[in-house]
C-alpha cells in the first residue's frame, strides 16, 4: 500500500510542478505575479477562494472538531456558509469595481487610493499585520504537513514539514498567483471529492447512520446536542457565537479579497457565487460527519486531528488512500501558497515599489517578490519545526488577526461614504490589536470567546467613531457614483 500511496503522491506533485511552470509565463510583472493579470474565470475564483479559506484547518482541524464535539461543530458550518454567501452577494462586486477603478494589486493599494492617503500609512500597518499573521498561518500549514506525512507514510514529523515546504515554495515562487489560483482550484476539487466520499465510507463502516448515532449517544450524549457539553449556559452560548463568528473573515480577509480583485470581469463574480456556496457546504458538512464517524470507529485516538488519515489508511484501498493523502496535502498547499503570495505582495508592492523604489523595473520587482516568498517560507519552516501545534486553534488565531484588521474597514469603505482615513487606520490597528490581546490575555477569562467577535466589534466602533469626528476624503462621491453605475450595467 505504501508504494501505491507514494506513486499517487509523486504524480500529484508532478502536476503541481507543471502548473508552476505554466503559471510562470505570466509572472514577469507585478500584476501578473500577484493577481494573475486580473484574468481569472469564475470557477477558478470560486474553488480557489474556498480552498484558500479552508486549508488544513478543514481536513485535519474541522474533522478533528467533529470527532471531539460532534453535532456542536455544525455551528461552524452555519457561520462559514453565511459568511461565504454574504461575501459573494454583497462584497465581491463593489470591491472588484473599486479596485479596477484604482488599478489596485493589493488590499493596502485599494485602501491607500480609497482614502487618498499620501503618507503610506495603510501600507505600513498592512505590512505589520500581514507579515505577523502570515508567518503564523504558514507555520500552521507546515505543521499540518508534518502530521499528514507522518500519519500516512511514517516519515516522521520533521521530514513531513520539509517535504511540504519544498513543494509549496517551488510552485508559488516560480508560478506566482496564476499558478496559485489554478493549483488551488485543483486542490479545491480534490478536497470536495474527499469530503463527499469519506463520510459515506465512514458511516457505512459504522453500520449505517442510525447505528452511528447510537454509538455516539452511548459514547457521550453531548456529542449529539447542539449546545454540546455546555448546554444552554453562558459558556454554551459563547461557544456557539464563536463558532458562527468564524465565517466573518470571509467578508474581508485579504487572501480572499485578492480573488475578487483578480477576476476577469464582473460576470465572473456573478457566476462564481453559487459555485462557492455549494462548495463550502460540501466541504464543511463532509468534514464534520467524517469526524463524527471517526469518533465511533476510533474512540481512543490520541490526536483527534489525525482522524482523517487514520480512517483513510484502514478503510480505503491503497490508491484511494493515496488520493486522500494528496487531498490533505492539497488543503495545506492551497492556503500556504496564497498567504505567502499575500505577504510577498505586501513587502514588494506596498513598501519596496510604492514607498522606496517606484522607479524599479517590473521584472526586478517580480524577482524580488520571488525571493521574499522564499524567505518568508523559510521563517515559517523554522517555526513549524520547533513545535507541533494544534492546527485548529493556531489557524483560527491567524485567520482572526487578518480578518479583524481588514474586513471591518473594507466593509465600511465599500458601503459608507463618510468613512475617513483616520477612522480606517484606527479600525485596522484596533481590530488587530484586540484580536491578539484577547488571545494572549483575555480569552481564558471570557469562556474562551473567539477573538474574531471582540476584534470585529472594536474595529467597527473605532472606524465609525473616529470617522464621525474627522473629515471624509474629497472626491469620494464621484467614485461611489462611478461604481454604482458600473454595478447597474
Secondary structure, DSSP 4 states (H G I P E B T S, - for coil): -HHHHHHHHHHHHHHHHHHHHHHGGGTTSHHHHHHGGG-B-HHHHHHHHHHHHHHHIIIIIIHHHHHHHGGGGHHHHHHHHHHHHHIIIIIHHHHHHHHHHHT-SSHHHHHHHHTT-SS-HHHHHHHHHHHHHHHHHHHHHHHHHHHHHHHHH---HHHHHHHHHHHHHHHHHHHHHHHHHHHHHHHHHHHHHHHHHHHHHHHHHTTSHHHHHHHHHHH-GGGG-TTGGG-SSHHHHHHHHHHHHGGGGGGT-HHHHHHHHTBSSHHHHHHHHHHHHHHHHHHHHHHHHHHHHHHHH-TT-S-GGGHHHHHHHHHS-HHHHHHHHHHHHHHHHHHHHHHHHHHHHHHIIIIIIIII-TTS-HHHHHHHHHHHHHHHHHHHHHHHHH----HHHHHHHHHHHHHHHHHHHHHHHHH-TT--HHHHHHHHHHHHHHHHHIIIIIGGGTTT--HHHHHHHHHHHHHHHHHHTSPPPTTHHHHHHHHHHHHH-
